[in-house]
Amino acid sequence: MFTAYSRIIKSFCLTLLVISTISNAKALEKSAVELADGIYSFSTNGEYISMFVITDDSVLVFETMNSFHAKAMISKIKEITDKPIKMAFHSHNHWDHSSGGKVFVDEGADTLAHVEAAAWMEANPYQDMIVPTQTWSGNLKQLELGGVQVELHYLGMNHGLGMTVFYLPESKVAYIADIVTPNRVIFTVAPDFNLREWERSLVEVLKLDIDKVVYSHNEHQKPLQQGDKTDVLSQLEYLRDLRGGFYAELKKGTNPMLIPRTLKLPKYEHWVGYNDWLEMNVWRVLTDEFMGPFPWRPETKDHKNQ
């Protein structure tokens, strides 16, 4: 009976996700945009964005999302090239990003995720998700696939498990999921984010020689157009301003429990979610600063340099 209820709840949650996605969908001129030679951004609705790269002999996909998204992406890829899809990369463990992998496996591709993400995926099955066919460990993995250099950077416990930033050094293009969402405050209560580790990770991203970035979520007017490192810097500044504003209120003697309701950051009032989520963002800073960082776990061999 528990299994049956679990399936119903998962189905209900997926339905809510689909409804939310449809209701908030942005108008797209195209479902795929070529940002550099052979490098494309892709979305069905502007809410979730993937990247695919056409190499000398195959296609590489970054972020599978879900089966509907994955099937639509494969259709678009086949309109552009007849080269086979070789690899689909997962950025991290969360269901809304790591589902849909079977669609690519059925096409003959492998799926790859960091060992931490893969372990979570195996322990937390979902109706639209399969365990990756391959895993990697450590902080950095360098691959050459079809003549394209791909770097996988694990930067620590910033969001979810195994969060990977993908970087193509020859074209200076990166794919970044969730830890940067241009033009938007943090999603609600910052679920599964370690705020200070997040800040540290963004500092590391800024060290990469990046010209263009595809973000899994992008609240600029044209979400499929690439961003750049200014978006990373803006995300970092928001996190610092959020904490700085909280401590400024404490210094003034404001009751901590009143700060989420009273703190305003006018610099970001044009960002998506400001009116609905800023208060929740401040609550998250408050709880972290009084209770300590969460999530947290000790370092293991899976996220040390190999």
C-alpha positions in Angstrom: 0.0 0.0 0.0 2.9 2.4 0.8 4.4 1.8 -2.6 1.0 2.6 -4.3 0.7 5.8 -2.3 4.3 6.7 -3.1 3.5 6.3 -6.8 0.4 8.5 -6.5 2.4 11.2 -4.7 5.2 11.1 -7.3 2.7 11.3 -10.1 0.9 14.2 -8.4 4.2 16.1 -7.9 5.1 15.6 -11.5 1.7 16.9 -12.6 2.2 20.0 -10.5 5.7 20.5 -12.0 4.3 20.2 -15.5 1.4 22.6 -14.8 3.8 25.1 -13.2 6.1 24.9 -16.1 3.4 25.3 -18.7 1.8 28.2 -16.8 5.1 30.0 -16.5 6.4 29.2 -19.9 8.2 32.0 -21.9 7.5 32.6 -25.5 10.4 31.2 -27.5 11.3 32.3 -31.1 13.1 29.0 -31.5 13.6 25.8 -29.5 17.3 25.7 -30.3 19.8 28.5 -30.8 23.4 28.0 -32.1 25.6 30.0 -29.8 29.0 29.0 -31.2 30.1 26.6 -33.9 28.2 23.4 -33.2 27.0 24.4 -29.7 23.3 24.9 -29.1 21.0 25.9 -26.3 17.7 24.1 -26.2 14.3 24.4 -24.4 10.7 23.4 -25.0 9.3 26.3 -23.0 12.1 28.6 -21.7 11.9 27.3 -18.2 14.4 24.5 -18.4 17.3 24.9 -20.8 19.8 22.2 -22.0 22.8 22.4 -24.2 24.0 20.1 -27.0 27.2 20.0 -28.9 27.8 18.5 -32.3 31.3 17.0 -32.5 33.3 15.5 -35.4 31.5 12.2 -35.0 28.7 12.5 -32.5 26.5 14.7 -30.3 27.0 15.4 -26.6 24.0 16.5 -24.5 24.2 18.5 -21.2 21.2 18.0 -18.9 18.4 15.6 -19.7 15.6 17.2 -17.5 12.7 14.8 -18.2 11.4 12.5 -20.9 9.2 15.0 -22.6 12.1 17.5 -22.8 14.6 14.8 -23.8 12.4 13.5 -26.7 11.9 17.0 -28.0 15.6 17.6 -27.8 16.4 14.5 -29.8 13.9 15.5 -32.5 15.6 18.9 -32.8 19.1 17.3 -32.9 18.0 15.0 -35.7 16.7 18.0 -37.7 20.2 19.5 -37.5 22.5 16.4 -37.8 22.4 12.7 -38.5 25.3 12.1 -36.1 24.5 9.7 -33.2 24.2 11.0 -29.6 27.1 9.6 -27.7 26.8 11.0 -24.2 24.2 12.7 -22.0 25.7 14.5 -18.9 23.8 15.1 -15.7 24.7 18.1 -13.7 23.4 16.9 -10.3 20.9 14.6 -8.6 17.6 16.5 -8.4 14.6 14.8 -10.1 13.7 17.9 -12.2 17.1 17.9 -13.9 18.2 14.2 -13.8 15.2 12.5 -15.3 14.7 11.5 -18.9 18.0 9.6 -19.1 16.4 6.5 -20.5 15.4 8.4 -23.6 19.0 8.8 -24.4 20.1 5.3 -23.4 17.4 4.0 -25.8 19.1 6.1 -28.5 22.4 4.2 -27.8 24.0 6.9 -25.7 25.6 6.7 -22.2 24.6 8.9 -19.3 27.2 10.3 -16.9 26.9 11.8 -13.5 29.2 12.4 -10.5 29.3 9.4 -8.1 27.5 11.4 -5.4 24.6 12.3 -7.7 24.4 8.7 -9.0 24.3 7.2 -5.5 21.4 9.5 -4.6 19.6 8.7 -7.9 19.9 5.0 -7.1 18.7 5.4 -3.6 15.8 7.7 -4.6 14.1 6.1 -7.6 11.7 8.2 -9.7 9.3 7.2 -12.4 11.1 9.2 -15.0 14.7 8.7 -13.9 17.2 5.9 -14.3 20.6 5.4 -12.7 23.4 6.8 -15.0 25.3 4.2 -17.0 28.6 5.8 -16.1 29.9 7.8 -13.1 33.0 9.9 -12.3 34.6 11.0 -9.1 36.9 13.7 -7.8 36.9 17.4 -8.5 37.9 17.5 -12.1 37.5 15.1 -15.1 38.8 15.9 -18.6 37.4 14.2 -21.6 37.9 14.4 -25.4 34.9 13.3 -27.3 34.7 13.6 -31.1 37.5 16.2 -31.0 35.9 18.3 -28.4 37.5 18.9 -25.0 35.1 18.7 -22.1 36.0 19.6 -18.5 33.8 18.5 -15.6 34.2 20.6 -12.5 32.9 19.5 -9.1 33.2 22.5 -6.9 31.8 21.2 -3.6 28.6 21.0 -1.7 26.9 24.1 -3.2 23.6 22.7 -4.4 22.3 19.1 -4.4 24.8 16.3 -4.8 27.6 16.0 -7.3 26.9 19.4 -8.9 29.0 19.7 -12.0 29.9 22.7 -14.0 30.7 21.8 -17.6 33.3 23.7 -19.5 34.5 23.6 -23.1 37.9 25.2 -23.0 38.4 25.6 -26.7 35.2 27.5 -27.3 35.2 29.0 -23.8 31.6 28.0 -23.3 30.2 26.6 -20.0 26.9 25.0 -19.0 25.8 25.9 -15.4 22.7 24.4 -13.7 20.9 26.0 -10.8 23.8 27.8 -9.0 23.4 30.8 -11.3 19.9 31.9 -12.5 20.3 35.3 -14.2 17.8 38.0 -13.2 16.1 36.0 -10.4 16.4 36.0 -6.7 16.9 32.6 -5.0 14.1 30.1 -5.5 11.9 30.2 -2.3 13.8 29.0 0.8 17.0 28.0 -1.2 16.2 24.3 -1.0 19.3 22.0 -0.8 21.7 25.0 -1.1 24.7 25.5 1.2 24.9 29.2 1.0 28.5 29.8 2.0 29.7 26.9 -0.1 27.6 28.3 -2.9 29.5 31.6 -2.7 32.8 29.9 -2.6 31.9 27.9 -5.7 30.9 31.0 -7.6 34.3 32.5 -6.9 35.9 29.3 -8.4 33.6 29.6 -11.5 34.8 33.2 -12.0 38.4 31.9 -12.4 37.5 29.9 -15.5 38.2 31.6 -18.9 34.6 31.7 -19.9 33.1 33.9 -22.7 29.6 32.3 -22.9 27.4 30.4 -20.5 24.2 28.4 -21.0 22.2 28.4 -17.8 19.6 25.8 -17.0 17.3 28.6 -15.9 17.5 32.1 -17.4 15.2 34.9 -16.6 16.5 37.3 -19.2 14.1 38.3 -22.0 15.6 35.8 -24.4 16.5 32.8 -22.2 18.1 30.7 -25.0 20.7 33.4 -25.7 23.8 32.8 -23.7 24.9 34.7 -20.7 28.4 35.3 -19.5 30.4 35.8 -16.3 28.6 39.0 -15.4 25.7 36.7 -14.5 27.9 34.7 -12.2 29.2 37.8 -10.6 25.6 39.2 -10.1 24.6 35.9 -8.4 27.6 36.2 -6.1 26.8 39.8 -5.3 23.2 39.0 -4.5 24.3 36.3 -2.0 26.7 38.6 -0.3 24.2 41.5 -0.3 21.6 39.2 1.2 23.8 38.3 4.1 25.2 41.8 4.4 21.7 43.2 4.7 20.8 40.7 7.3 23.8 41.6 9.5 23.3 45.3 9.0 19.8 45.0 10.4 21.2 43.0 13.4 23.8 45.8 14.0 21.0 48.3 14.1 19.3 46.3 16.8 16.4 44.9 14.7 14.7 41.9 16.2 16.1 39.0 14.1 12.6 37.5 13.7 11.5 40.8 12.0 14.3 41.1 9.6 12.8 38.8 6.9 9.7 41.0 6.8 11.6 44.3 6.9 14.8 43.8 4.9 14.6 45.3 1.4 17.3 45.1 -1.4 16.2 47.7 -3.9 19.1 46.9 -6.2 17.3 43.6 -7.1 13.7 44.7 -7.1 13.5 44.2 -10.9 14.6 40.6 -10.5 12.0 37.8 -11.0 10.7 36.5 -7.6 11.7 39.6 -5.6 8.3 40.3 -4.2 7.4 36.7 -3.5 10.7 35.1 -2.5 12.9 37.8 -0.9 11.4 37.3 2.5 12.0 33.5 2.2 15.6 34.1 1.1 16.2 36.2 4.3 14.6 33.5 6.5 17.1 31.0 5.0 20.0 33.3 5.8 18.7 33.8 9.3 18.4 30.0 10.0 21.9 29.3 8.6 23.6 32.1 10.5 22.0 31.0 13.8 22.0 27.2 13.4 24.9 26.6 11.0 25.3 25.6 7.4 23.0 23.0 5.9 23.4 20.7 4.1 26.8 19.5 5.2 28.7 16.2 5.2 32.4 15.3 5.8 34.7 15.2 2.8 35.1 11.7 1.2 37.4 10.3 -1.4 34.6 10.7 -4.0 35.1 14.5 -4.0 38.9 14.7 -3.6 41.2 15.2 -6.6 42.1 11.8 -8.1 
